Amino acid sequence: MKINRLLAIVVILLNRKKISAVELAEKFEVSVRTIYRDVEAINMAGIPIASKQGNNGGFYILDNYKISHQFLTLEDMISIVEALKNINGVLNDKNVEIAMEKVKSIIPCNKKDTVDLYFKRIFIDTLPWGFKRSENENIKYKIIYDALQYNRYISFNYRNTKGEYIFRKVEPVTLVFKGFSWYIFSFCTLRKDYRIFKLSRIDGLKALDEKIYKFRISYGEYIKADDSKKVSTKLSLKFSEKVKYRIQDYFDEDEMTFLEDGNVIVNTEVIEDNWVYSMILSYGEYVEVLKPGRIREIIKEKCKKVSNMYK
């Protein structure tokens, strides 16, 4: 809509010294002539925009035009921009970019250098070491995010734990980042229930023209209800001192008992599933399951199968 574009142009001009008509046209995917008409409309609304010709020219807002920033502290502004920056690192969404510009525009001029230095010191990367995000994954995020914005169904082929692909048509509810992976929390029309789908197992993703009119529960409500049904298991593990640095990153200090020989006993509670077995196996020969005996036997059998592969 034109009014949204006009507001966005004002915010960008408040945050930058100058910007050219060509750059604005590219950003909003309109003609340069349209940008000139927009600037004229903004001037008529009482916001003073001037222009400078030449190689370093462009539009700019006169210095005496101010927006009050008293309702936000500097820390508030930094937190908001940092959150938006990391969201946009995945979604590359123009609305998020414009929101960042709005917040940046009300940061006091004498604080901008401090804020810029802060952002150079902090960088959030959601990928594990040694991995890079593929272009295909970025496309998936964009398709799902657009479907969420416009209340559209999506469809895809989903690979289950057996390696089989099953066609799904779902109502997307929430994009979720958990445990170094992205998921889409949805209402599945095939299962007639809520499901969480891992993006890396999705193939042939499409946004459908069909609009969603139903209200669905939030991801937080679903997790709370689902957790209440699960029964936790008390787990006792003995770790070698060689992996002490790893367990100190993962488990709470009050769950750990440090032995004189350097080894560590961890007593914790978990929801028993394949993830727990994978976590234990990831420590290889540096962990021993002490309790319960059932999980100890499961890990023993899995280790035997791995050993038999290398005979």
C-alpha positions in Angstrom: 0.0 0.0 0.0 1.2 3.5 -0.8 0.7 4.8 2.8 3.0 2.0 4.1 5.6 3.0 1.5 5.4 6.6 2.4 5.9 5.8 6.1 8.8 3.5 5.3 10.5 6.2 3.2 10.2 8.7 6.1 11.7 6.2 8.6 14.6 5.5 6.2 15.3 9.2 5.7 15.2 9.8 9.5 17.9 7.1 9.9 20.2 8.0 7.0 22.0 11.1 6.0 21.0 10.7 2.3 19.5 8.1 0.0 19.1 8.2 -3.8 15.8 7.9 -5.6 17.2 4.9 -7.5 18.0 3.0 -4.2 14.5 3.8 -2.9 13.0 2.6 -6.1 14.9 -0.7 -6.0 14.0 -1.2 -2.3 10.3 -0.8 -2.8 10.2 -2.2 -6.4 8.6 0.8 -7.9 9.7 3.4 -10.6 12.0 6.3 -9.8 9.1 8.6 -11.0 6.9 7.0 -8.3 9.5 7.8 -5.6 9.6 11.4 -6.7 5.8 11.6 -6.4 6.0 9.9 -3.0 8.6 12.5 -1.8 6.4 15.3 -3.0 3.4 13.8 -1.1 5.6 13.6 2.1 6.6 17.2 1.7 3.0 18.2 1.3 2.2 16.4 4.6 4.6 18.8 6.4 7.7 16.6 6.7 10.7 18.6 5.2 12.6 16.5 2.6 15.3 18.2 0.6 17.4 16.9 -2.3 21.0 17.2 -3.4 22.2 16.7 -6.9 25.4 14.9 -8.0 27.3 11.7 -7.4 26.8 11.9 -3.7 23.4 13.4 -3.9 20.0 12.1 -2.8 17.1 12.9 -0.6 17.5 13.8 3.1 15.4 15.1 5.9 16.2 18.5 7.4 18.1 18.3 10.7 15.5 20.2 12.7 12.9 17.5 12.1 12.9 15.2 15.2 11.0 12.2 16.6 10.7 11.8 20.4 12.5 8.8 21.7 11.7 9.3 25.4 9.4 6.3 25.6 12.3 3.9 25.0 15.7 3.6 26.7 18.9 3.1 24.8 19.0 -0.5 26.1 15.4 -1.1 24.8 16.3 0.1 21.4 19.4 -2.1 21.2 17.5 -5.1 22.3 14.7 -4.5 19.7 17.1 -3.9 16.8 19.2 -6.9 17.8 16.2 -9.2 17.8 14.9 -7.8 14.5 18.4 -8.2 12.9 18.6 -11.9 13.8 15.0 -12.6 12.7 15.8 -10.9 9.4 19.0 -12.9 9.0 16.7 -15.9 8.4 13.7 -14.3 6.7 15.2 -11.4 4.7 11.8 -9.7 5.1 11.4 -6.1 4.0 8.8 -5.4 6.8 11.4 -6.5 9.4 14.0 -4.3 7.7 11.7 -1.4 7.8 10.9 -2.0 11.5 14.6 -2.0 12.2 14.9 1.4 10.4 12.1 2.8 12.5 13.8 1.9 15.8 17.2 3.1 14.6 15.7 6.4 13.6 14.8 7.3 17.2 18.3 6.5 18.6 19.8 9.8 19.7 22.6 11.0 17.4 25.1 11.2 20.2 24.4 7.5 21.0 24.6 6.0 17.5 28.4 5.3 17.7 27.8 3.4 20.9 25.1 1.4 19.3 27.1 0.6 16.2 30.0 -0.6 18.4 27.6 -2.8 20.3 26.5 -4.6 17.1 30.1 -5.2 16.0 30.7 -6.9 19.3 27.7 -9.3 19.2 26.7 -11.7 16.4 24.2 -14.5 16.7 24.5 -17.4 14.4 21.9 -20.2 14.8 23.9 -22.8 12.9 26.3 -25.3 14.5 30.1 -25.1 13.8 31.0 -26.6 10.4 27.5 -26.1 8.8 26.3 -23.5 6.4 22.7 -22.6 5.5 21.7 -23.7 2.1 19.8 -21.6 -0.4 17.1 -24.2 -0.4 16.5 -23.8 3.4 16.2 -20.0 3.0 13.5 -20.5 0.3 11.6 -22.8 2.8 11.7 -20.1 5.5 10.4 -17.5 3.1 7.6 -19.7 1.7 6.4 -20.6 5.2 6.8 -17.1 6.6 4.7 -15.7 3.7 2.0 -18.3 4.3 1.9 -17.4 8.0 1.6 -13.7 7.1 -1.3 -14.2 4.6 -3.0 -17.1 6.4 -2.5 -19.6 3.6 -2.2 -23.4 3.7 1.1 -25.1 2.7 1.7 -28.6 1.3 4.8 -30.7 1.1 6.2 -34.3 1.1 7.4 -35.2 4.6 10.1 -37.8 5.2 9.3 -39.9 8.3 11.8 -41.9 10.5 11.5 -44.8 8.1 12.6 -42.7 5.1 9.1 -42.7 3.6 7.7 -39.6 2.1 4.0 -38.8 2.9 2.1 -35.9 1.4 0.9 -33.4 3.9 -1.4 -30.4 3.7 -1.2 -28.2 6.8 -2.3 -25.0 8.4 1.1 -23.4 9.5 0.9 -21.8 13.0 4.5 -21.0 14.2 8.1 -21.2 12.9 10.1 -22.7 15.7 13.9 -22.9 16.2 14.9 -25.6 18.7 18.1 -27.6 19.2 19.9 -26.1 16.2 17.0 -27.0 13.8 14.0 -25.2 12.4 10.5 -26.7 12.6 7.0 -25.6 11.6 4.2 -26.1 14.1 1.0 -26.8 12.2 -2.4 -28.3 12.2 -2.2 -31.4 9.8 -5.3 -32.0 7.7 -4.2 -35.7 7.2 -3.9 -36.5 10.9 -6.6 -34.0 12.0 -4.3 -32.9 14.8 -1.3 -30.7 15.6 2.1 -31.8 14.4 5.6 -30.4 14.4 7.5 -30.9 11.2 11.3 -30.5 10.8 12.2 -28.3 7.8 15.1 -30.4 6.7 12.7 -33.3 6.2 10.4 -31.3 4.0 10.5 -31.6 0.2 8.3 -30.1 -2.5 7.1 -27.3 -0.3 4.3 -25.1 -1.8 2.2 -22.2 -0.6 -1.4 -22.7 -1.6 -4.0 -20.1 -2.6 -6.5 -21.6 -0.1 -7.0 -19.2 2.9 -7.2 -20.3 6.5 -10.1 -19.0 8.6 -9.8 -21.1 11.7 -8.1 -20.0 14.9 -5.5 -22.5 16.2 -3.8 -22.7 19.6 -0.4 -21.2 20.0 2.8 -23.3 20.1 3.3 -22.4 23.7 -0.1 -23.7 24.7 0.5 -26.9 22.7 3.9 -27.6 24.3 2.5 -26.9 27.8 -0.4 -29.3 27.2 1.9 -31.9 25.6 4.5 -31.7 28.4 1.8 -32.3 31.0 1.1 -35.7 29.4 4.7 -36.9 29.5 6.3 -38.8 32.3 9.9 -38.0 33.2 12.5 -40.6 33.9 15.3 -40.2 36.4 18.6 -40.8 34.7 22.0 -41.3 36.3 25.1 -41.0 34.1 28.8 -41.3 34.9 31.0 -39.1 32.6 34.8 -39.2 32.1 36.7 -36.1 33.1 37.7 -35.9 29.4 34.2 -34.6 28.5 33.8 -32.4 31.6 33.7 -29.2 29.5 30.8 -30.6 27.5 28.6 -31.6 30.4 29.2 -28.4 32.2 27.8 -26.6 29.1 24.7 -28.9 29.0 23.7 -29.9 32.5 22.9 -27.7 35.5 25.6 -27.5 38.2 23.2 -28.8 40.9 22.8 -32.0 38.8 26.5 -32.8 38.9 28.6 -34.5 41.5 32.4 -34.3 41.0 34.4 -37.3 42.1 38.0 -37.4 43.4 39.2 -39.2 40.3 38.0 -36.4 38.1 34.9 -38.2 36.8 31.4 -36.7 37.1 28.1 -38.2 38.1 25.0 -36.5 36.6 21.6 -37.1 38.1 18.9 -35.6 36.0 15.3 -36.1 34.7 14.5 -36.5 31.0 11.5 -37.4 28.8 12.7 -40.8 27.5 12.8 -41.0 23.7 15.2 -41.6 20.8 16.7 -38.2 21.4 17.9 -39.2 24.9 19.5 -42.4 23.5 21.3 -40.3 20.8 22.5 -37.8 23.4 24.0 -40.6 25.5 25.6 -42.3 22.5 27.1 -39.0 21.3 29.6 -39.2 24.3 30.9 -42.5 23.1 33.2 -44.3 25.5 33.2 -41.4 27.9 29.8 -42.0 29.5 28.2 -44.9 31.3 24.5 -45.2 32.1 24.2 -46.1 35.8 20.4 -45.9 36.1 17.8 -46.9 35.1 18.7 -50.5 34.1 16.2 -50.3 31.2 18.1 -47.5 29.5 21.4 -49.1 30.3 20.3 -52.2 28.4 19.0 -50.1 25.4 22.3 -48.3 25.1 24.2 -51.6 25.5 22.2 -53.2 22.6 22.7 -50.1 20.4 26.5 -50.2 21.0 26.6 -53.9 20.1 24.9 -53.1 16.7 27.4 -50.4 16.0 30.3 -52.7 16.9 28.9 -55.4 14.7 29.0 -53.0 11.7 32.7 -52.7 12.0 33.6 -56.4 12.4 
